[in-house]
């Protein structure tokens, strides 16, 4: 997950990785920081195992369960 926080020292908004608390980027405008955090969330991938074939595949982190081939919900629809 990525979070946008307002900062005073280096004036602006920082995009922070919430799993490691690392500052990834600093922007002067909030909309730029939100757009970058959204982009990072869309492009971050995770590895899951397909229930039918057993193969490892890469899917975006925020994929809904209904679209995730490693979930039973995907195969029951």
PEVENVEN-V802189 format. One record per pair of residues at least 24 apart in sequence whose C-alpha atoms are under 8 Angstrom apart, sorted by the first residue. I is the first residue (numbers start at 1). J is the second residue. Records with the same first field share a line. If there is no record, write none. Layout:
I = J / J
This chain:
1 = 41
2 = 37 / 38 / 40 / 41
3 = 37
4 = 30 / 33 / 34 / 37
